[in-house]
Each structure stands twice: as structure tokens, then as C-alpha cells.
Amino acid sequence: MPAADLALIDEIRAASRQMVRELGFMEQTLAATDYPPSAVHTILEIGARGPMTSVQLADILHLEKSSVSRMVRKLVEGGELKEAADTDDARIKPLSLTPKGRRTLAALHDFGRRQVSGALARLTGTERKIVREGLAIYARALKAGRDAETELAEPMISR
């Protein structure tokens, strides 16, 4: 690998680590809540996508099903989520936000918007667009790389 490529990679990795720290992901709790990052992301994803199962949630968050089950149980016990019974299959239990969960979601959005707004206020209009586009492109590339690795890891179906 050329030294220039290695330097670029190391600079991006360093910026990614700093961003993770600045966003608070190294803390025990996140976004001025008493919840760990996985629980905050659970509330955000269910809020954005609507009811979903623990299996769907595990796939979206890239977490083990057992970890998601424990976290979901805590969020249900804490009054943030509720489980419903599927009319066709009792084993399927879609999760949705309770009124408390919707209040937490609103507080999370408020916190996140203030955090991002504060950072964007320090940038020019052009820099804001560069950040938006760069992060979107980088996130897509990371996802494409993970998707490609998943495809390689899946057993081939014989025909």
C-alpha cells in the first residue's frame, strides 16, 4: 500500500475516533439519558421506522440477538417500549414506543440537533455541505464494504 494511502487511512481513522469521542459514545450513557448507546439507537430506530421485531432491530443495529433481547427487556421494563402480539404468529412481537418512549425520542432528537447545530454554526455554508455529503458518502462506503463481507461469508446455495 502506498504511503500516501496509508497516511490518508490513518487520518480518517483518527478523525473517526475523535468524532466518536466528541459525540459521547465512549461514555456509559448517551445523549443526556441514562441509556447506553445501543438503547439510544433502539429508541431512535423504532421512532424513525415504526414497529419492528427484535430480530429486525438486531439486523439494523448489527448486534447479537441475545444482546438485543436483554436490552429490549430493560427498555420494556423501563416503560420505553411495548411488545405487541402478531395476529398471525404469536411468536412475533413487534416493538413500538410507549408515550414515555416518544418523549425520550423527542429529547434525543433535541439533544442531537443541538449538538450538530453547535458544530455546524462554526462552519461556512460550503463546509456544511461538504460535511453532509462526505459523511453520507463515507457511511454508504462503509455499509457497502460490510455488505460485501457478509456476502462472502454466507454459504453458497447449490443449484
Disulfide bonds with the S-S distance in Angstrom:
none
